Amino acid sequence: MKRGALSRNGIGTVPLILTLVVVLAGILLLYRNWQQEREITKTGTGTTTWTAGSRSAPAFSLKDTNGNIYSSAQLTGKPAAINFFATWCPPCQEEIPGFVEVYNKHKEKGFELIGISLDTDTRENLPGFLMNNKIGYRILFGDLATARAYGGVSALPTTFFVGKDGEIKNVHVGYIDKETFDKEVMKLL
């Protein structure tokens, strides 16, 4: 038997080392995700606030429903809400009428509302969904990279409230009623 080729249990040294490296890499990834989750603390039902001070809203460039590219740079200097949703999501459907009302109420003050659709298999439903819900704010086709950039959007709907300075001021995970949404928008104005 070659020296160092097999351990006493019959496992080769190289496979053993590779297994340990993979396990350690997995532990490191889990630890990093845990650390990111610790940056956010719960402040109430569905609402989260960034505790490590404000965090800049991640940049994105996504196609809108007409095929045009929309860049987050177009939000510079404007208060905005960025809502991750899907057409198949019941709480997403329920909050949209309130979003439409609040958006129409504040759009003249410079408020922007961006809907980022995470529909994949149901993208063809989006035009009818927008028409049926009388959505007049901008809707973009989202992707996994954008959802990850925003902290790995883990539940739908999730709404990020972004100040004029481009910093995320608040995050709401789950359904948000019209009154709560309006209060959050008023804080941004």
TAQUI-V549942 format. One record per residue. N is the residue number from 1. RES is the residue in one letter. PHI is phi as a letter, one per 40 degrees, with the letter a starting at -180 (999 if undefined). BURIAL is b if it has 16 or more other C-alpha atoms within 10 Angstrom, else e. D_CENTER is the distance of its C-alpha to the mean C-alpha in Angstrom with 2 decimals. Layout:
N/RES/PHI/BURIAL/D_CENTER
N/RES/PHI/BURIAL/D_CENTER
This chain:
1/M/999/e/55.56
2/K/c/e/53.81
3/R/c/e/52.88
4/G/g/e/49.13
5/A/c/e/48.37
6/L/b/e/47.93
7/S/c/e/47.26
8/R/c/e/49.56
9/N/c/e/47.38
10/G/g/e/47.41
11/I/c/e/43.90
12/G/c/e/43.99
13/T/c/e/42.97
14/V/c/e/40.63
15/P/c/e/38.64
16/L/c/e/38.54
17/I/c/e/37.18
18/L/c/e/34.53
19/T/c/e/33.45
20/L/c/e/33.23
21/V/c/e/31.14
22/V/c/e/28.62
23/V/c/e/28.53
24/L/c/e/28.11
25/A/c/e/25.25
26/G/c/e/23.50
27/I/c/e/24.21
28/L/c/e/22.88
29/L/c/e/19.49
30/L/c/e/19.33
31/Y/c/e/20.42
32/R/c/e/17.80
33/N/c/e/14.96
34/W/c/e/16.98
35/Q/c/e/17.35
36/Q/c/e/13.67
37/E/c/e/13.31
38/R/c/e/16.45
39/E/c/e/15.04
40/I/b/b/13.37
41/T/b/e/16.01
42/K/c/e/16.25
43/T/b/e/18.08
44/G/i/e/18.57
45/T/c/e/17.61
46/G/g/e/13.89
47/T/b/b/13.54
48/T/b/b/12.58
49/T/b/b/13.84
50/W/c/b/13.70
51/T/c/e/17.20
52/A/c/e/17.91
53/G/g/e/18.22
54/S/c/b/15.72
55/R/b/e/13.41
56/S/c/e/13.18
57/A/c/b/10.15
58/P/c/e/9.75
59/A/c/e/11.89
60/F/a/e/11.42
61/S/b/b/14.13
62/L/b/b/13.62
63/K/c/e/16.34
64/D/c/b/16.83
65/T/c/b/18.85
66/N/c/e/22.03
67/G/g/e/21.22
68/N/c/e/20.97
69/I/c/e/18.66
70/Y/b/b/16.59
71/S/b/e/15.68
72/S/c/e/13.59
73/A/c/e/17.02
74/Q/c/e/18.20
75/L/c/b/16.35
76/T/d/e/18.53
77/G/g/e/20.48
78/K/b/b/18.85
79/P/c/b/17.06
80/A/a/b/13.89
81/A/b/b/11.28
82/I/b/b/8.14
83/N/b/b/7.59
84/F/c/b/5.78
85/F/a/b/9.12
86/A/a/b/12.04
87/T/c/b/15.72
88/W/c/e/16.91
89/C/c/e/14.95
90/P/d/e/17.59
91/P/c/b/15.65
92/C/c/b/13.63
93/Q/c/b/17.13
94/E/c/e/18.61
95/E/c/b/16.51
96/I/c/b/16.91
97/P/d/b/20.55
98/G/c/b/19.79
99/F/c/b/17.09
100/V/c/b/19.82
101/E/c/e/22.40
102/V/c/b/20.58
103/Y/c/b/19.54
104/N/c/b/23.19
105/K/c/e/24.47
106/H/b/b/22.74
107/K/c/e/22.24
108/E/c/e/25.76
109/K/c/e/24.76
110/G/g/e/22.27
111/F/c/b/19.12
112/E/b/b/16.49
113/L/b/b/14.06
114/I/b/b/11.77
115/G/c/b/10.65
116/I/b/b/8.63
117/S/c/b/10.45
118/L/b/b/9.65
119/D/c/b/13.37
120/T/b/e/15.48
121/D/c/e/18.91
122/T/b/e/18.78
123/R/d/e/18.00
124/E/c/e/21.61
125/N/c/e/21.07
126/L/c/b/18.75
127/P/d/e/21.67
128/G/c/e/23.56
129/F/c/e/20.61
130/L/c/b/20.15
131/M/c/e/23.91
132/N/c/e/24.40
133/N/c/e/21.89
134/K/f/e/23.25
135/I/c/b/19.90
136/G/b/e/20.93
137/Y/c/b/17.74
138/R/c/e/16.11
139/I/b/b/14.22
140/L/b/b/12.83
141/F/c/b/12.68
142/G/c/b/9.46
143/D/a/e/10.02
144/L/c/e/9.36
145/A/c/e/9.74
146/T/c/b/7.03
147/A/c/b/4.41
148/R/c/e/6.81
149/A/c/e/7.25
150/Y/c/b/4.36
151/G/g/e/6.20
152/G/g/e/6.03
153/V/d/b/3.95
154/S/b/e/7.61
155/A/a/e/8.55
156/L/b/b/8.75
157/P/c/b/8.79
158/T/b/b/6.20
159/T/b/b/7.32
160/F/b/b/7.39
161/F/b/b/11.09
162/V/b/b/12.35
163/G/c/b/16.10
164/K/d/b/18.70
165/D/c/b/18.74
166/G/g/b/15.23
167/E/c/b/14.27
168/I/c/b/11.45
169/K/c/b/13.83
170/N/a/b/12.11
171/V/b/b/9.17
172/H/b/b/10.15
173/V/b/b/9.33
174/G/g/b/11.56
175/Y/d/b/14.07
176/I/b/b/15.01
177/D/c/e/18.54
178/K/d/b/19.89
179/E/c/e/21.72
180/T/c/e/18.93
181/F/c/b/16.68
182/D/c/b/19.77
183/K/c/e/20.47
184/E/c/b/17.11
185/V/c/b/17.70
186/M/d/e/21.27
187/K/c/e/20.31
188/L/c/b/18.64
189/L/c/e/21.75
